Amino acid sequence: MTTATERDVQMLRDALGPLRDREQIAERLLEASAKHSFDPDKELDWDAAIEDGKWFWPPELVSLYDTPLWRRMSQDQRFELARHEAASLASLGIWFEIILMQLLVRHIYDKSVTSNHVRYALTEIADECRHSMMFGRMITWGGAPAYPVPRRYHNLARVLKTVSTTPGSFAATLLGEEILDWMQRLTFPDERVQTLVRGVTRIHVVEEARHVRYAREELRRQMVTAPRWERELTRVSCGEAARVFSVCFVNPQVYAHVGLDPQEAVAQVRASGHRAEVMQSGARRLTDFFEDIGVLNGVGRRLWKSSGLLA
């Protein structure tokens, strides 16, 4: 007699098709890493001067864009807000990548150290180390402060990464990578943006494409092979991670640093239809994938909707 759990798994197998060979995927990713990896310390001109009249982030991606407050701001204030938001996003990226590195190390702890799968995970960890240093150096170059996430979310992340299931870890990885990746794909070809910032985003986009492939393939596998309780916990933890991530996406202190009232600014961002569309557009490719593999079910879907990342 077929159980509900077996039917659930079979439906996922039918929807996803055959799973790809884990070692072959890792081998291809290792080959791509050998051809297209970068040393930001050597690739980028860190002695370059800040360019007058250029943005640190595309204006359409700045949180207050097209709000009443944005229309009252001077152009200099807008440029300053973009500079501080770029530093805030880089700080968020470092925080998230440190979490990701811990999750990856835990994932491979019990696996064969000679496998391609583990070799690629270690390669990705090395990439993330370079990215974190690159983001930190970009913050310093731009002259804005670092913006740590609020302490309560910093500590909540300790809990999330401690209780995270293996599929939950890869779902959270994609959450942190794909929305920023979407924004950076708009940034690096944008000639209105500082040349060094464009260089940083170009390196990140090229190398993150491999990380996304690795995480997607592993999450697809886990959502078929993991026990039912693990899949259910993954849906909840991923939804909560989406809620935390959306709150932390821009630190309210950026508004104070450019002479704005943080409470008023946050209220206008929350009410902004443009901002909602930006965040949902950035998440759409990810939420479509999560829908396909069964992550956006039950409580998880409600948490994703409350995050504002799912329409």
C-alpha angles and dihedrals in degrees: 000000000000115000126218089251092054091048090050091052093045091052089053092048091050092048096046101039124215117345115245120241108271095213094049092051091050091048091055091047091050090052091050091048091053090053102038113033124120140205104217092198089063102027097055131060102235091175092062116120121241107264117238115238095016127117127235089214131015106273093231088061095050108109098238096045113138094007124125088253092053090053090054094048122097118242089250090055090050092052090048093049090051090051093051094043090052088055091046092052092046089051090050089049092053092049091050096045091052088054090047093052090053091050092049093050090051091048094057097038094101098031131100109281091211096054123109088233092062093040090056093047089054089047090053091049088054089050091051091050090056092045092052092050090046092052091048091051091048090054090052092045092052094051096231122123124254114260113214115200114257112284095245091058092042088057094040087057088059088061095043094051091044096053096032116126120224092259088043090056092053092044090053090046091057092046091057095042108040102052093048089043090055090052093046092051086060092045107050097060093042108108091196088071128085110274094232093050089051089051092051092050092046092055091046094049094050095049096038091058088071092046091052091050092050093048095045094051093047094046090049089053094045094051088059100039104034119095117262095253090055093051091049092049089048091056091053098042092046091051091050090047089053090052093050093044093052091050092049095045093101123019111228089223089076089072094053090051091060095045100264130129104254094210093052092044094049091048091052092047090052091049094045115113090193092055092048090052092049093052094044092046090051091051098039098092089049096045090048089054092046089050091053095051097043102254096122098067133120118336091000092064092050091051091049090051091050089052091062091233094105121057 
